[in-house]
Amino acid sequence: MLTAFGHQHWWPGDSPFEVLVGAVLTQNTNWTNVEKAITNLKNANALDPFIIRDMPNEQLAALIKPSGYLNLKTKRLKNVIAFLCEKHEGDIENLKNYPVYQLREDLVSINGIGPETADSIILYALEKPTFVIDTYTHRILTRHQLIDPDAQYEDLKEYCQYNLPEDTQLYNECHALLVQIGKNYCKPKPKCENCPLNKYPHQLEELYT
């Protein structure tokens, strides 16, 4: 995958806080739309935890509108920001002092933050080793018969972390490359012919698509 796509340099963002915001906004949308929303926040000088916390919901919703589901994402972003401001003085760097298991437990306890978003924040914003699982990862691993198609998020995460050395940069690069495979080849209707993983055993019964 690295030979095919090169280093991915994930996650795009000028600061850990920007990455955190992006991780929340990227739910159910593509990154281009998230970039537009973040640009709106920057242009409004609003990419700051305390400013977002105190901003009226309607104003925040208007700024993040390009990311879609604006009312839902406004609530979720506000929930994360409230956690950051109330528990960690609004300083995302304070989160780096905590172990992964505690950060994950705290983040998934926030309304609207699931395991994938929590792991994205931990890996990409806080640069701590936890593997991010998404639809692409599930599709690729099941089609290549590496894990049961009924496997849940935690099963997939355990499989990846068991088979890879615990290394933040490795987890980062591997997840980003799997996303490239998923976006370009391992689609709902797969394009296997030129896929870098085509030489490895795989099957494409309806169950796996």
Buried (B, 14 or more C-beta within 10 A) or exposed (E): BEEBBEEBEBBBBEEBBBBBBBBBBBBEBEBEBBBBBBEBBEEBEBBBBEBBBEBEEEEBBEBBBBBBBBEEBBBBBBBBBBBBBEEBEBEBEEBBEBEBEEBBEBBBEBEBBEBBBBBBBBBBBBEBBBBBBBEBBBBBBBBBEBBEEEBEBEBBBBBBBEEEEEEBEEBBBBBBBBBBBBEBBBEEEBEEEEBBBEEEEBEEEEEBE
